[in-house]
Amino acid sequence: MYKTILCAIEASAEGKQVLAKAAEMAELYGSKLIVMHVLPYKLLPKDYQKELKDEISPKIEELCADFNVPKKNRIIKVGKPYELICNEAIKRKADLIMLGTHSKKGIQALIGSTANGVANYADCDVSLVRIAKPAH
């Protein structure tokens, strides 16, 4: 059903939850899994962008290694998250984008701004993974 799944994650336990669901779906459909992390900064000098990427890279690599995502299928970019995610999905011919969302109260907080942007602008299917709340 899905040939290529683009999974947009944060470098966190929440990102791991989303990646676990994406990996499960990729295995189910025999899909290629691409993992993307976007650092949400707009106007930063290139050398500082590189420093931020270098800082987050080991965390993303560790998450991806847990799910056997090859290096060539790992992407870290700096910019406006929903735009970069949607553009990467087009570039990589993804037919499904998966990303996490928190359940919050109120109509404006149903899904986060990145999830909302991706849901509205993506040229392919979008699956939102509800992030589990930590146990207290």
VOPAVO-199256 format. One record per atom (N, C-alpha, C): x, y, z; residue number from 1; atom name. Coordinates in steps of 0.02 Angstrom, whole numbers, plus 50000, padded with zeros to 5 digits. Layout:
N
+-------+-------+-------+-----+-------+
:     u :     v :     w : num : atome :
+-------+-------+-------+-----+-------+
:     X :     Y :     Z : NUM :    CA :
...
+-------+-------+-------+-----+-------+
***
This chain:
136
+-------+-------+-------+-----+-------+
:     u :     v :     w : num : atome :
+-------+-------+-------+-----+-------+
: 50040 : 49941 : 50000 :   1 :     N :
: 50000 : 50000 : 50000 :   1 :    CA :
: 50043 : 50063 : 50000 :   1 :     C :
: 50091 : 50069 : 50047 :   2 :     N :
: 50137 : 50126 : 50049 :   2 :    CA :
: 50206 : 50102 : 50030 :   2 :     C :
: 50236 : 50134 : 49981 :   3 :     N :
: 50303 : 50115 : 49959 :   3 :    CA :
: 50357 : 50151 : 49999 :   3 :     C :
: 50344 : 50215 : 50015 :   4 :     N :
: 50393 : 50255 : 50051 :   4 :    CA :
: 50358 : 50294 : 50107 :   4 :     C :
: 50383 : 50286 : 50168 :   5 :     N :
: 50356 : 50321 : 50226 :   5 :    CA :
: 50408 : 50370 : 50251 :   5 :     C :
: 50388 : 50433 : 50256 :   6 :     N :
: 50432 : 50484 : 50285 :   6 :    CA :
: 50408 : 50496 : 50356 :   6 :     C :
: 50451 : 50483 : 50404 :   7 :     N :
: 50433 : 50490 : 50475 :   7 :    CA :
: 50471 : 50550 : 50503 :   7 :     C :
: 50434 : 50602 : 50523 :   8 :     N :
: 50465 : 50662 : 50551 :   8 :    CA :
: 50463 : 50657 : 50627 :   8 :     C :
: 50522 : 50660 : 50658 :   9 :     N :
: 50526 : 50650 : 50730 :   9 :    CA :
: 50567 : 50704 : 50764 :   9 :     C :
: 50559 : 50707 : 50830 :  10 :     N :
: 50603 : 50745 : 50873 :  10 :    CA :
: 50651 : 50695 : 50904 :  10 :     C :
: 50708 : 50720 : 50927 :  11 :     N :
: 50758 : 50676 : 50959 :  11 :    CA :
: 50739 : 50669 : 51032 :  11 :     C :
: 50690 : 50626 : 51046 :  12 :     N :
: 50664 : 50619 : 51113 :  12 :    CA :
: 50629 : 50551 : 51120 :  12 :     C :
: 50607 : 50537 : 51181 :  13 :     N :
: 50568 : 50476 : 51192 :  13 :    CA :
: 50504 : 50478 : 51152 :  13 :     C :
: 50475 : 50538 : 51144 :  14 :     N :
: 50414 : 50545 : 51104 :  14 :    CA :
: 50429 : 50529 : 51031 :  14 :     C :
: 50486 : 50552 : 51006 :  15 :     N :
: 50506 : 50537 : 50938 :  15 :    CA :
: 50514 : 50462 : 50928 :  15 :     C :
: 50539 : 50429 : 50979 :  16 :     N :
: 50548 : 50356 : 50975 :  16 :    CA :
: 50480 : 50321 : 50970 :  16 :     C :
: 50429 : 50347 : 51005 :  17 :     N :
: 50361 : 50319 : 51000 :  17 :    CA :
: 50336 : 50323 : 50928 :  17 :     C :
: 50346 : 50381 : 50898 :  18 :     N :
: 50322 : 50393 : 50829 :  18 :    CA :
: 50361 : 50348 : 50781 :  18 :     C :
: 50426 : 50345 : 50790 :  19 :     N :
: 50468 : 50304 : 50746 :  19 :    CA :
: 50451 : 50230 : 50753 :  19 :     C :
: 50434 : 50208 : 50813 :  20 :     N :
: 50415 : 50138 : 50823 :  20 :    CA :
: 50352 : 50121 : 50782 :  20 :     C :
: 50304 : 50166 : 50782 :  21 :     N :
: 50242 : 50155 : 50743 :  21 :    CA :
: 50258 : 50155 : 50668 :  21 :     C :
: 50301 : 50202 : 50647 :  22 :     N :
: 50319 : 50206 : 50576 :  22 :    CA :
: 50357 : 50144 : 50554 :  22 :     C :
: 50402 : 50120 : 50596 :  23 :     N :
: 50441 : 50060 : 50580 :  23 :    CA :
: 50395 : 49999 : 50575 :  23 :     C :
: 50347 : 49996 : 50619 :  24 :     N :
: 50298 : 49941 : 50618 :  24 :    CA :
: 50258 : 49943 : 50553 :  24 :     C :
: 50237 : 50002 : 50533 :  25 :     N :
: 50199 : 50009 : 50471 :  25 :    CA :
: 50242 : 49993 : 50410 :  25 :     C :
: 50305 : 50016 : 50412 :  26 :     N :
: 50350 : 50003 : 50356 :  26 :    CA :
: 50361 : 49928 : 50348 :  26 :     C :
: 50368 : 49893 : 50404 :  27 :     N :
: 50377 : 49821 : 50401 :  27 :    CA :
: 50314 : 49786 : 50374 :  27 :     C :
: 50257 : 49809 : 50397 :  28 :     N :
: 50193 : 49781 : 50376 :  28 :    CA :
: 50183 : 49786 : 50300 :  28 :     C :
: 50201 : 49844 : 50272 :  29 :     N :
: 50191 : 49856 : 50200 :  29 :    CA :
: 50253 : 49844 : 50157 :  29 :     C :
: 50309 : 49828 : 50188 :  30 :     N :
: 50371 : 49820 : 50151 :  30 :    CA :
: 50394 : 49886 : 50121 :  30 :     C :
: 50383 : 49940 : 50159 :  31 :     N :
: 50399 : 50007 : 50135 :  31 :    CA :
: 50470 : 50028 : 50153 :  31 :     C :
: 50496 : 50075 : 50114 :  32 :     N :
: 50559 : 50108 : 50131 :  32 :    CA :
: 50542 : 50160 : 50185 :  32 :     C :
: 50581 : 50162 : 50239 :  33 :     N :
: 50569 : 50210 : 50293 :  33 :    CA :
: 50624 : 50263 : 50292 :  33 :     C :
: 50602 : 50326 : 50289 :  34 :     N :
: 50648 : 50383 : 50290 :  34 :    CA :
: 50632 : 50422 : 50354 :  34 :     C :
: 50683 : 50440 : 50392 :  35 :     N :
: 50674 : 50476 : 50454 :  35 :    CA :
: 50701 : 50547 : 50446 :  35 :     C :
: 50661 : 50595 : 50467 :  36 :     N :
: 50681 : 50665 : 50460 :  36 :    CA :
: 50672 : 50702 : 50526 :  36 :     C :
: 50721 : 50743 : 50541 :  37 :     N :
: 50717 : 50788 : 50599 :  37 :    CA :
: 50730 : 50858 : 50574 :  37 :     C :
: 50687 : 50905 : 50595 :  38 :     N :
: 50695 : 50975 : 50574 :  38 :    CA :
: 50707 : 51017 : 50636 :  38 :     C :
: 50762 : 51054 : 50633 :  39 :     N :
: 50777 : 51103 : 50685 :  39 :    CA :
: 50739 : 51167 : 50666 :  39 :     C :
: 50690 : 51188 : 50707 :  40 :     N :
: 50645 : 51242 : 50687 :  40 :    CA :
: 50673 : 51312 : 50695 :  40 :     C :
: 50725 : 51327 : 50657 :  41 :     N :
: 50754 : 51394 : 50660 :  41 :    CA :
: 50753 : 51423 : 50590 :  41 :     C :
: 50742 : 51488 : 50585 :  42 :     N :
: 50736 : 51519 : 50519 :  42 :    CA :
: 50802 : 51552 : 50498 :  42 :     C :
: 50821 : 51603 : 50533 :  43 :     N :
: 50879 : 51643 : 50512 :  43 :    CA :
: 50939 : 51631 : 50557 :  43 :     C :
: 50978 : 51582 : 50539 :  44 :     N :
: 51038 : 51568 : 50577 :  44 :    CA :
: 51098 : 51565 : 50529 :  44 :     C :
: 51156 : 51587 : 50553 :  45 :     N :
: 51216 : 51581 : 50510 :  45 :    CA :
: 51230 : 51507 : 50495 :  45 :     C :
: 51257 : 51494 : 50436 :  46 :     N :
: 51269 : 51425 : 50413 :  46 :    CA :
: 51313 : 51386 : 50462 :  46 :     C :
: 51364 : 51419 : 50491 :  47 :     N :
: 51408 : 51382 : 50537 :  47 :    CA :
: 51371 : 51362 : 50600 :  47 :     C :
: 51325 : 51404 : 50623 :  48 :     N :
: 51285 : 51386 : 50682 :  48 :    CA :
: 51235 : 51331 : 50665 :  48 :     C :
: 51207 : 51333 : 50605 :  49 :     N :
: 51163 : 51278 : 50582 :  49 :    CA :
: 51200 : 51212 : 50584 :  49 :     C :
: 51262 : 51213 : 50559 :  50 :     N :
: 51303 : 51152 : 50558 :  50 :    CA :
: 51316 : 51128 : 50629 :  50 :     C :
: 51329 : 51174 : 50675 :  51 :     N :
: 51342 : 51156 : 50745 :  51 :    CA :
: 51279 : 51123 : 50775 :  51 :     C :
: 51221 : 51151 : 50763 :  52 :     N :
: 51159 : 51121 : 50788 :  52 :    CA :
: 51146 : 51052 : 50759 :  52 :     C :
: 51159 : 51044 : 50694 :  53 :     N :
: 51151 : 50979 : 50662 :  53 :    CA :
: 51199 : 50928 : 50692 :  53 :     C :
: 51262 : 50949 : 50702 :  54 :     N :
: 51312 : 50904 : 50731 :  54 :    CA :
: 51293 : 50883 : 50802 :  54 :     C :
: 51261 : 50929 : 50838 :  55 :     N :
: 51241 : 50915 : 50907 :  55 :    CA :
: 51184 : 50865 : 50910 :  55 :     C :
: 51136 : 50870 : 50864 :  56 :     N :
: 51076 : 50827 : 50866 :  56 :    CA :
: 51088 : 50760 : 50830 :  56 :     C :
: 51136 : 50759 : 50785 :  57 :     N :
: 51149 : 50701 : 50743 :  57 :    CA :
: 51157 : 50635 : 50782 :  57 :     C :
: 51198 : 50632 : 50836 :  58 :     N :
: 51205 : 50569 : 50872 :  58 :    CA :
: 51139 : 50544 : 50902 :  58 :     C :
: 51097 : 50590 : 50925 :  59 :     N :
: 51033 : 50571 : 50954 :  59 :    CA :
: 50987 : 50540 : 50900 :  59 :     C :
: 50986 : 50570 : 50842 :  60 :     N :
: 50945 : 50544 : 50787 :  60 :    CA :
: 50974 : 50477 : 50764 :  60 :     C :
: 51040 : 50472 : 50759 :  61 :     N :
: 51072 : 50410 : 50738 :  61 :    CA :
: 51055 : 50353 : 50787 :  61 :     C :
: 51055 : 50368 : 50852 :  62 :     N :
: 51039 : 50318 : 50902 :  62 :    CA :
: 50967 : 50294 : 50894 :  62 :     C :
: 50921 : 50340 : 50885 :  63 :     N :
: 50851 : 50321 : 50874 :  63 :    CA :
: 50843 : 50278 : 50812 :  63 :     C :
: 50875 : 50299 : 50758 :  64 :     N :
: 50870 : 50263 : 50695 :  64 :    CA :
: 50902 : 50194 : 50698 :  64 :     C :
: 50957 : 50189 : 50734 :  65 :     N :
: 50992 : 50125 : 50740 :  65 :    CA :
: 50947 : 50073 : 50774 :  65 :     C :
: 50907 : 50096 : 50822 :  66 :     N :
: 50861 : 50051 : 50857 :  66 :    CA :
: 50811 : 50018 : 50809 :  66 :     C :
: 50798 : 50052 : 50752 :  67 :     N :
: 50749 : 50027 : 50704 :  67 :    CA :
: 50780 : 50010 : 50636 :  67 :     C :
: 50846 : 50003 : 50635 :  68 :     N :
: 50883 : 49983 : 50574 :  68 :    CA :
: 50870 : 50028 : 50514 :  68 :     C :
: 50865 : 50094 : 50526 :  69 :     N :
: 50856 : 50142 : 50472 :  69 :    CA :
: 50926 : 50159 : 50446 :  69 :     C :
: 50940 : 50144 : 50382 :  70 :     N :
: 51007 : 50157 : 50355 :  70 :    CA :
: 51023 : 50232 : 50353 :  70 :     C :
: 51089 : 50248 : 50357 :  71 :     N :
: 51111 : 50318 : 50358 :  71 :    CA :
: 51084 : 50359 : 50299 :  71 :     C :
: 51080 : 50328 : 50240 :  72 :     N :
: 51056 : 50365 : 50181 :  72 :    CA :
: 50982 : 50385 : 50187 :  72 :     C :
: 50947 : 50355 : 50235 :  73 :     N :
: 50876 : 50370 : 50245 :  73 :    CA :
: 50864 : 50413 : 50308 :  73 :     C :
: 50917 : 50448 : 50329 :  74 :     N :
: 50912 : 50493 : 50387 :  74 :    CA :
: 50926 : 50564 : 50364 :  74 :     C :
: 50881 : 50610 : 50383 :  75 :     N :
: 50887 : 50679 : 50360 :  75 :    CA :
: 50881 : 50726 : 50419 :  75 :     C :
: 50927 : 50774 : 50423 :  76 :     N :
: 50922 : 50828 : 50472 :  76 :    CA :
: 50927 : 50894 : 50434 :  76 :     C :
: 50877 : 50937 : 50444 :  77 :     N :
: 50876 : 51001 : 50410 :  77 :    CA :
: 50858 : 51056 : 50459 :  77 :     C :
: 50872 : 51118 : 50439 :  78 :     N :
: 50857 : 51176 : 50480 :  78 :    CA :
: 50808 : 51220 : 50441 :  78 :     C :
: 50753 : 51240 : 50472 :  79 :     N :
: 50705 : 51284 : 50439 :  79 :    CA :
: 50635 : 51275 : 50465 :  79 :     C :
: 50587 : 51292 : 50423 :  80 :     N :
: 50517 : 51287 : 50441 :  80 :    CA :
: 50495 : 51215 : 50435 :  80 :     C :
: 50479 : 51181 : 50490 :  81 :     N :
: 50467 : 51110 : 50489 :  81 :    CA :
: 50416 : 51085 : 50438 :  81 :     C :
: 50355 : 51112 : 50438 :  82 :     N :
: 50305 : 51083 : 50393 :  82 :    CA :
: 50324 : 51091 : 50320 :  82 :     C :
: 50355 : 51148 : 50302 :  83 :     N :
: 50376 : 51158 : 50232 :  83 :    CA :
: 50429 : 51108 : 50212 :  83 :     C :
: 50480 : 51100 : 50254 :  84 :     N :
: 50535 : 51054 : 50239 :  84 :    CA :
: 50510 : 50982 : 50236 :  84 :     C :
: 50465 : 50963 : 50282 :  85 :     N :
: 50439 : 50895 : 50282 :  85 :    CA :
: 50399 : 50882 : 50218 :  85 :     C :
: 50355 : 50927 : 50200 :  86 :     N :
: 50315 : 50918 : 50139 :  86 :    CA :
: 50359 : 50917 : 50076 :  86 :     C :
: 50409 : 50961 : 50073 :  87 :     N :
: 50454 : 50962 : 50015 :  87 :    CA :
: 50496 : 50898 : 50010 :  87 :     C :
: 50519 : 50873 : 50067 :  88 :     N :
: 50559 : 50811 : 50068 :  88 :    CA :
: 50516 : 50752 : 50046 :  88 :     C :
: 50453 : 50752 : 50067 :  89 :     N :
: 50406 : 50699 : 50047 :  89 :    CA :
: 50399 : 50697 : 49971 :  89 :     C :
: 50394 : 50756 : 49941 :  90 :     N :
: 50389 : 50759 : 49867 :  90 :    CA :
: 50454 : 50734 : 49836 :  90 :     C :
: 50510 : 50761 : 49860 :  91 :     N :
: 50576 : 50742 : 49834 :  91 :    CA :
: 50589 : 50667 : 49837 :  91 :     C :
: 50569 : 50636 : 49893 :  92 :     N :
: 50581 : 50565 : 49904 :  92 :    CA :
: 50524 : 50520 : 49880 :  92 :     C :
: 50473 : 50552 : 49850 :  93 :     N :
: 50414 : 50515 : 49825 :  93 :    CA :
: 50380 : 50475 : 49880 :  93 :     C :
: 50376 : 50505 : 49940 :  94 :     N :
: 50342 : 50473 : 49996 :  94 :    CA :
: 50267 : 50473 : 49983 :  94 :     C :
: 50235 : 50418 : 49999 :  95 :     N :
: 50162 : 50416 : 49993 :  95 :    CA :
: 50128 : 50417 : 50061 :  95 :     C :
: 50168 : 50422 : 50115 :  96 :     N :
: 50141 : 50431 : 50182 :  96 :    CA :
: 50191 : 50469 : 50224 :  96 :     C :
: 50166 : 50519 : 50260 :  97 :     N :
: 50206 : 50555 : 50310 :  97 :    CA :
: 50177 : 50538 : 50378 :  97 :     C :
: 50221 : 50519 : 50424 :  98 :     N :
: 50200 : 50505 : 50492 :  98 :    CA :
: 50235 : 50553 : 50539 :  98 :     C :
: 50197 : 50582 : 50586 :  99 :     N :
: 50226 : 50624 : 50637 :  99 :    CA :
: 50183 : 50623 : 50699 :  99 :     C :
: 50211 : 50645 : 50754 : 100 :     N :
: 50176 : 50641 : 50818 : 100 :    CA :
: 50136 : 50703 : 50832 : 100 :     C :
: 50087 : 50696 : 50875 : 101 :     N :
: 50047 : 50752 : 50899 : 101 :    CA :
: 50027 : 50740 : 50972 : 101 :     C :
: 50021 : 50794 : 51008 : 102 :     N :
: 49998 : 50791 : 51078 : 102 :    CA :
: 49924 : 50807 : 51078 : 102 :     C :
: 49888 : 50775 : 51122 : 103 :     N :
: 49817 : 50790 : 51129 : 103 :    CA :
: 49810 : 50844 : 51183 : 103 :     C :
: 49787 : 50902 : 51163 : 104 :     N :
: 49778 : 50957 : 51210 : 104 :    CA :
: 49707 : 50982 : 51206 : 104 :     C :
: 49686 : 51021 : 51254 : 105 :     N :
: 49618 : 51046 : 51255 : 105 :    CA :
: 49611 : 51107 : 51208 : 105 :     C :
: 49551 : 51116 : 51182 : 106 :     N :
: 49536 : 51176 : 51142 : 106 :    CA :
: 49544 : 51161 : 51068 : 106 :     C :
: 49504 : 51196 : 51029 : 107 :     N :
: 49502 : 51184 : 50956 : 107 :    CA :
: 49570 : 51200 : 50923 : 107 :     C :
: 49604 : 51253 : 50946 : 108 :     N :
: 49668 : 51272 : 50916 : 108 :    CA :
: 49724 : 51222 : 50932 : 108 :     C :
: 49716 : 51186 : 50988 : 109 :     N :
: 49770 : 51142 : 51011 : 109 :    CA :
: 49758 : 51069 : 50994 : 109 :     C :
: 49710 : 51055 : 50949 : 110 :     N :
: 49697 : 50985 : 50933 : 110 :    CA :
: 49758 : 50950 : 50905 : 110 :     C :
: 49792 : 50985 : 50859 : 111 :     N :
: 49856 : 50959 : 50835 : 111 :    CA :
: 49905 : 51017 : 50833 : 111 :     C :
: 49968 : 51002 : 50840 : 112 :     N :
: 50019 : 51054 : 50842 : 112 :    CA :
: 50026 : 51090 : 50775 : 112 :     C :
: 50062 : 51145 : 50775 : 113 :     N :
: 50068 : 51185 : 50715 : 113 :    CA :
: 50105 : 51148 : 50659 : 113 :     C :
: 50155 : 51109 : 50676 : 114 :     N :
: 50190 : 51070 : 50624 : 114 :    CA :
: 50144 : 51018 : 50595 : 114 :     C :
: 50110 : 50980 : 50639 : 115 :     N :
: 50063 : 50929 : 50615 : 115 :    CA :
: 50008 : 50961 : 50574 : 115 :     C :
: 49983 : 51017 : 50596 : 116 :     N :
: 49930 : 51052 : 50559 : 116 :    CA :
: 49955 : 51074 : 50490 : 116 :     C :
: 50015 : 51102 : 50487 : 117 :     N :
: 50044 : 51124 : 50423 : 117 :    CA :
: 50053 : 51065 : 50376 : 117 :     C :
: 50080 : 51010 : 50401 : 118 :     N :
: 50091 : 50951 : 50359 : 118 :    CA :
: 50024 : 50924 : 50335 : 118 :     C :
: 49976 : 50919 : 50380 : 119 :     N :
: 49910 : 50892 : 50362 : 119 :    CA :
: 49877 : 50935 : 50307 : 119 :     C :
: 49888 : 51000 : 50309 : 120 :     N :
: 49856 : 51045 : 50260 : 120 :    CA :
: 49894 : 51051 : 50195 : 120 :     C :
: 49960 : 51041 : 50195 : 121 :     N :
: 50000 : 51055 : 50135 : 121 :    CA :
: 50030 : 50994 : 50102 : 121 :     C :
: 50030 : 50937 : 50134 : 122 :     N :
: 50061 : 50877 : 50104 : 122 :    CA :
: 50023 : 50854 : 50042 : 122 :     C :
: 50061 : 50827 : 49995 : 123 :     N :
: 50033 : 50800 : 49933 : 123 :    CA :
: 50019 : 50725 : 49940 : 123 :     C :
: 50027 : 50698 : 49999 : 124 :     N :
: 50016 : 50626 : 50010 : 124 :    CA :
: 49977 : 50616 : 50074 : 124 :     C :
: 49965 : 50553 : 50092 : 125 :     N :
: 49930 : 50538 : 50154 : 125 :    CA :
: 49973 : 50560 : 50214 : 125 :     C :
: 49939 : 50578 : 50268 : 126 :     N :
: 49972 : 50598 : 50329 : 126 :    CA :
: 49942 : 50557 : 50387 : 126 :     C :
: 49985 : 50528 : 50428 : 127 :     N :
: 49962 : 50491 : 50486 : 127 :    CA :
: 49991 : 50524 : 50548 : 127 :     C :
: 49946 : 50543 : 50594 : 128 :     N :
: 49967 : 50574 : 50656 : 128 :    CA :
: 49967 : 50521 : 50711 : 128 :     C :
: 50023 : 50515 : 50745 : 129 :     N :
: 50031 : 50467 : 50799 : 129 :    CA :
: 50020 : 50505 : 50864 : 129 :     C :
: 49972 : 50484 : 50903 : 130 :     N :
: 49959 : 50517 : 50966 : 130 :    CA :
: 50014 : 50498 : 51015 : 130 :     C :
: 50046 : 50549 : 51043 : 131 :     N :
: 50100 : 50538 : 51091 : 131 :    CA :
: 50070 : 50519 : 51158 : 131 :     C :
: 50093 : 50463 : 51184 : 132 :     N :
: 50068 : 50440 : 51250 : 132 :    CA :
: 50094 : 50485 : 51305 : 132 :     C :
: 50050 : 50499 : 51352 : 133 :     N :
: 50070 : 50541 : 51408 : 133 :    CA :
: 50112 : 50498 : 51456 : 133 :     C :
: 50164 : 50528 : 51487 : 134 :     N :
: 50204 : 50488 : 51533 : 134 :    CA :
: 50163 : 50469 : 51595 : 134 :     C :
: 50177 : 50411 : 51622 : 135 :     N :
: 50142 : 50387 : 51682 : 135 :    CA :
: 50167 : 50426 : 51742 : 135 :     C :
: 50122 : 50443 : 51787 : 136 :     N :
: 50142 : 50481 : 51847 : 136 :    CA :
: 50147 : 50437 : 51907 : 136 :     C :
+-------+-------+-------+-----+-------+
***
